[in-house]
Amino acid sequence: MEKAATNINFNNTELAFKAKSDKELRRSYRLFRMIDNPFLTKVGPKLMMLAFNLRLPIKGIVRRTLFDIFVGGETLEETVKVSSYLDTFGVKTILDYSVEGEKTEEGFDKTLNEIIDAVKHGGRIQEVVFAACKLTGLADMDLMTKIQAGEKLTDAEIKAKARVAERMDELAAVAKLHDTPIFIDAEDSWIQDYIDELAEEMMERYNKEKCYVYTTVQLYRHDRLAYLRGLIRRSEEKGYILGVKLVRGAYMEKEAERAEEMGYENPIQPDKASTDRDYNAALKLCMNHLDHVAICAGTHNEASSLLLAELLEEKGLSPDHPHIWFAQLLGMSDNISFNLAHNGFNVAKYLPYGPVKAVMPYLIRRAEENTSVAGQASRETDLLSKEVRRRKGSK
């Protein structure tokens, strides 16, 4: 029997898009052709946000374009159909309530309750294997910035900080109780140290026997590989399983602009090759500590995905090893997700959901990411076009 990694072909569009009907395939193709236009990508989402703010009837247009491709629904109930359908092809679900940037304690608690519902939902159905959270949905951005900068907090801010820790502890406890691990997503560098501290505290508390909490490491930062080494060392010393989601990152331009404006060193790698080098090094590093490190490779990079599959093979490990997951965003890199799942690897799609207007920041980032990552939108367009032609030829 051939080993799984040798069977992977990310150019196999029949496997990549087998979950799409002809209509869905053509719609995705048209959308990615639009995203491949830098001008439309830059202007279009901002015009949509302006239309929302002016209360123009834009919701239907958004739902039929970006939303239907990249989002699983407006409510948790709407995601069931999508996650169930993905599961028929061996692809699991990461539920992501994609509302962020709240400013009130009531808003933060509402988001917490939504994520808790997602975790409980994961405990009930086998299609959902993780839930995700962004701390900017649970805590005020300005407060976290002040905390990381070491600024003096007011009495009200001290109470708010304590409530953030309580929310994270409540979420981690529910994740353990319902056996649905939680991903703590990475964010801007000027609040990331604070997020890292909370994530490490939760992992030390809850990951003693099994991994219920995952932190996220963004390898487009030049200091993160060293941070990961320290993280592995600390987890060994403190005796907990390290859960780590490895990503490249999605805030490059904002990071560079802020660093220049405020006169500190740009935390971003000098070039893409450096990011790729550190990402692959991080995969190898984690694989060398797999006895107490659980990895989720959150990547749309074919070379890194193949590397991880080959590392599993080289070590003689099963492709569905419980400490190894691959993850891609809904609507992107189906050629990676479905080909890996077909070959027996653990694969999950990030399935964001939430009210249309509330998830617009997420949708704008997806459009910008496809444009900023060299060739991403063009790659998607080419693959979709290839499958459209293949289906026409097979009829």
C-alpha positions in Angstrom: 0.0 0.0 0.0 1.3 3.4 -1.0 1.8 5.9 1.8 -0.6 8.8 2.1 1.8 11.6 1.4 2.9 10.1 -1.9 -0.7 10.2 -3.2 -1.3 13.9 -2.6 -1.8 16.0 -5.7 -2.9 19.6 -5.0 -3.7 20.0 -8.7 -6.4 17.4 -8.6 -9.4 19.7 -9.1 -11.9 16.9 -9.3 -11.2 16.1 -5.6 -10.7 19.8 -4.7 -14.1 20.9 -5.8 -16.2 17.8 -5.5 -18.3 19.5 -2.8 -19.3 22.3 -5.2 -22.2 22.1 -7.6 -21.7 23.5 -11.1 -23.5 26.7 -10.1 -21.4 27.1 -7.0 -18.2 26.4 -9.0 -19.0 29.2 -11.5 -20.0 31.6 -8.8 -16.7 31.0 -7.0 -14.8 31.5 -10.2 -16.5 34.8 -10.9 -15.8 36.0 -7.4 -12.1 35.1 -7.4 -11.7 36.8 -10.7 -13.0 40.0 -9.1 -10.8 39.5 -6.0 -7.8 39.1 -8.4 -8.4 42.8 -9.4 -6.5 44.9 -6.8 -8.6 48.0 -7.5 -11.9 46.2 -6.9 -10.6 44.5 -3.8 -9.4 47.8 -2.3 -12.5 49.8 -3.2 -15.3 47.2 -3.2 -15.4 46.1 0.5 -15.1 49.7 1.7 -18.0 50.8 -0.5 -20.0 47.9 1.0 -19.2 49.1 4.5 -20.2 52.7 3.6 -23.5 51.3 2.2 -24.2 49.5 5.4 -23.5 52.6 7.5 -25.8 54.6 5.3 -28.5 51.9 5.8 -28.7 51.1 2.1 -30.2 47.7 1.1 -26.8 46.1 0.5 -27.3 42.9 2.7 -28.7 40.8 -0.2 -25.7 41.6 -2.5 -23.2 40.8 0.2 -24.9 37.5 1.1 -24.8 36.4 -2.6 -21.1 37.3 -3.0 -18.4 37.3 -0.4 -20.7 36.1 2.4 -21.9 32.9 0.7 -18.4 31.9 -0.3 -16.5 32.6 2.9 -19.1 32.5 5.7 -21.1 29.5 7.1 -24.2 31.5 8.0 -25.6 34.3 10.2 -26.4 32.0 13.1 -25.0 28.8 14.7 -28.1 26.9 13.4 -27.3 27.9 9.8 -23.8 26.4 10.1 -25.1 22.9 10.7 -26.0 22.4 7.0 -22.5 23.5 5.9 -20.5 21.5 8.6 -22.6 18.4 7.9 -22.0 18.6 4.2 -18.2 19.1 4.6 -18.2 16.1 6.9 -19.4 13.9 4.1 -16.1 14.5 2.4 -14.0 13.9 5.5 -13.5 17.6 6.3 -14.3 18.7 9.8 -15.3 22.2 11.1 -13.8 24.9 13.3 -16.6 27.2 14.4 -15.7 30.8 14.5 -18.2 33.4 15.7 -16.6 36.2 13.7 -17.7 39.3 15.6 -14.9 41.4 16.9 -14.1 45.0 18.0 -16.9 45.2 20.7 -16.6 48.1 23.0 -19.0 47.4 25.9 -18.9 44.8 28.7 -22.4 43.7 27.6 -21.1 43.1 24.1 -18.1 41.1 25.3 -20.4 38.9 27.5 -22.7 38.4 24.5 -19.8 37.3 22.3 -18.5 35.0 25.1 -22.0 33.3 25.3 -22.0 32.9 21.5 -18.6 31.1 21.6 -19.7 29.0 24.6 -22.7 27.9 22.6 -20.4 27.0 19.7 -18.2 24.9 22.0 -21.3 23.1 23.4 -22.5 22.5 19.9 -19.2 20.9 19.1 -19.7 18.6 22.1 -23.0 17.4 20.6 -22.0 16.7 17.0 -18.9 15.0 15.6 -18.5 17.3 12.6 -17.3 20.2 14.8 -13.8 19.5 16.3 -12.7 23.0 17.4 -14.1 26.5 18.2 -12.2 29.7 17.8 -12.1 33.1 19.5 -10.5 36.4 19.0 -9.7 38.3 22.2 -10.9 41.5 20.6 -14.4 40.0 20.8 -14.0 39.5 24.5 -11.9 42.5 25.6 -11.5 46.2 24.7 -8.7 46.8 22.2 -7.6 50.1 24.0 -7.5 48.3 27.4 -5.3 45.5 26.0 -3.0 48.1 24.4 -2.6 49.9 27.7 -2.0 46.6 29.6 0.8 45.5 27.2 2.4 48.9 27.2 2.6 48.8 31.0 0.5 51.9 31.5 -1.3 52.6 34.8 -4.9 51.4 34.8 -7.8 53.1 36.4 -9.9 51.2 38.9 -12.5 50.5 36.3 -9.9 49.2 33.9 -8.4 46.9 36.6 -11.9 45.4 37.1 -12.3 45.1 33.3 -8.9 43.3 33.1 -10.0 40.8 35.7 -13.2 40.2 33.8 -11.2 39.4 30.7 -9.3 36.7 32.5 -12.6 35.4 33.9 -14.1 35.1 30.4 -11.1 33.2 29.1 -11.1 30.8 32.1 -14.9 30.2 31.7 -14.3 29.5 28.0 -11.4 27.1 28.6 -13.4 25.3 31.3 -16.4 24.8 28.9 -14.0 23.6 26.2 -12.7 20.9 28.5 -16.2 19.9 29.8 -17.6 19.5 26.3 -14.4 18.1 24.8 -14.2 20.8 22.1 -10.8 22.5 22.1 -10.7 26.2 21.7 -8.3 28.2 19.4 -7.1 31.6 20.7 -6.4 33.5 17.5 -3.4 35.8 17.1 -3.9 39.5 16.6 -1.9 42.8 16.4 1.6 42.8 17.9 0.8 45.6 20.3 -1.7 43.4 22.1 -0.2 40.0 21.3 2.0 39.7 24.4 -1.0 40.1 26.6 -2.9 37.5 24.6 0.1 35.1 24.8 0.2 35.5 28.6 -3.5 34.6 28.9 -3.2 31.7 26.5 -0.2 30.2 28.3 -2.0 30.6 31.6 -5.1 28.7 30.2 -2.9 26.0 28.7 -1.0 25.4 31.9 -4.3 25.1 33.8 -6.4 23.0 31.4 -4.0 21.0 29.1 -2.5 18.6 31.7 -4.0 15.4 30.3 -5.3 16.5 26.9 -5.1 19.6 24.7 -8.2 21.8 25.2 -6.6 25.2 24.6 -4.5 26.3 21.6 -2.5 29.5 21.2 -1.6 30.9 17.8 1.9 31.7 16.5 2.2 34.1 13.5 5.4 33.2 11.6 5.4 36.4 9.5 6.8 38.0 12.7 10.6 37.6 12.8 10.6 36.9 16.6 8.0 34.1 16.7 10.2 31.1 16.0 12.3 32.0 19.0 9.1 32.5 21.0 7.8 29.1 19.9 11.1 27.5 21.1 10.6 29.1 24.5 6.9 28.1 24.6 7.9 24.4 24.0 10.5 24.6 26.7 8.1 26.2 29.2 5.4 23.6 28.5 7.9 20.8 29.2 9.0 22.4 32.4 5.4 23.1 33.6 4.1 19.7 32.5 1.3 20.6 30.1 0.5 19.8 26.5 1.2 22.7 24.3 -1.5 23.4 21.7 -0.3 25.6 18.9 -1.9 26.8 15.7 0.8 27.8 13.2 -0.1 30.6 10.8 1.8 33.0 8.6 -0.3 36.0 9.5 -2.8 38.6 8.1 -1.9 42.0 9.4 1.2 42.9 7.5 0.5 46.3 6.2 -1.1 47.6 9.4 1.9 46.4 11.4 4.4 48.1 9.1 2.5 51.3 9.1 2.2 51.5 12.9 5.9 50.6 13.4 7.0 53.4 11.1 4.5 55.9 12.6 5.6 55.2 16.2 9.3 54.7 15.5 9.8 51.1 16.7 11.2 48.1 14.8 8.9 46.6 12.3 8.0 43.1 13.7 7.3 41.7 10.3 9.8 39.5 8.4 11.9 41.3 5.7 10.4 39.1 2.9 8.1 36.2 2.2 11.0 33.7 1.9 11.9 34.4 5.5 8.3 33.8 6.6 8.2 30.5 4.6 11.5 29.5 6.1 10.4 30.1 9.7 7.0 28.5 9.1 8.5 25.3 7.9 11.1 25.4 10.7 8.2 25.7 13.2 6.5 22.6 11.7 9.7 20.6 12.1 10.3 21.9 15.6 6.8 20.9 16.8 7.1 17.5 15.1 10.2 16.8 17.1 8.2 17.4 20.3 5.0 15.7 19.2 4.7 13.7 22.5 3.6 16.9 24.3 2.8 19.3 21.4 -0.4 19.4 19.4 -0.3 21.2 16.1 -2.8 22.8 13.8 -1.2 23.9 10.6 -3.4 26.8 9.5 -2.0 27.4 6.1 -3.0 27.9 2.4 0.6 27.2 1.4 0.8 23.9 -0.6 4.5 23.4 0.0 4.1 23.7 3.8 1.1 21.4 3.8 3.0 18.8 1.8 6.0 19.1 4.1 3.9 18.3 7.2 2.3 15.3 5.4 5.8 14.1 4.6 7.1 14.6 8.1 4.3 12.4 9.4 5.2 9.8 6.8 9.0 10.0 7.7 8.2 9.4 11.3 6.0 6.4 10.5 3.0 8.1 12.0 -0.6 7.6 10.9 -1.9 10.5 8.8 -4.8 11.0 11.3 -2.5 11.3 14.3 -4.5 13.1 17.0 -1.9 15.8 17.6 -1.8 16.9 13.9 -4.5 18.9 12.1 -4.5 20.9 8.9 -6.8 23.9 8.6 -7.9 26.2 5.8 -10.6 28.9 5.7 -14.0 28.2 4.2 -14.0 29.1 0.5 -10.2 29.1 0.1 -7.6 26.4 -0.8 -10.1 23.6 -1.3 -7.4 21.9 -3.4 -5.4 21.5 -0.1 -8.3 20.7 2.2 -10.1 18.1 0.1 -7.0 16.4 -1.2 -5.6 16.0 2.3 -8.9 14.7 3.7 -9.1 12.2 0.8 -5.7 10.8 1.8 -6.8 10.3 5.4 -5.3 13.4 7.1 -7.1 15.4 9.8 -8.5 18.5 8.1 -10.9 21.2 9.2 -12.3 24.3 7.7 -12.6 27.5 9.6 -16.3 28.2 9.5 -17.1 31.8 10.4 -20.6 32.9 11.2 -22.4 36.0 12.4 -24.7 38.8 11.3 -23.7 40.1 7.8 -22.7 43.6 8.9 -20.8 42.2 11.9 -18.6 39.9 9.9 -17.7 42.5 7.3 -14.2 43.1 8.9 -13.6 39.4 8.5 -14.7 39.5 4.8 -12.6 42.5 4.1 -9.5 40.7 5.5 -10.3 37.7 3.3 -10.4 39.8 0.2 -7.3 41.7 1.1 -5.4 38.5 2.0 -6.2 36.9 -1.4 -4.8 40.0 -3.0 -1.7 40.6 -0.8 -0.5 36.9 -0.7 1.4 36.6 -4.0 -0.7 34.7 -6.5 -3.3 33.4 -4.1 -6.4 34.8 -6.0 -4.8 33.8 -9.3 -4.1 30.3 -8.1 -7.7 29.9 -6.9 -9.0 31.3 -10.2 -6.8 29.0 -12.3 -7.9 25.9 -10.3 -11.6 26.8 -10.5 -11.2 27.5 -14.3 -9.5 24.1 -14.7 -12.4 22.3 -13.0 -15.0 24.2 -15.0 -13.3 23.0 -18.2 -12.9 19.5 -16.9 -16.6 19.2 -16.1 -17.6 20.5 -19.5 -15.3 18.0 -21.1 -16.7 15.1 -19.1 -20.3 15.8 -20.2 
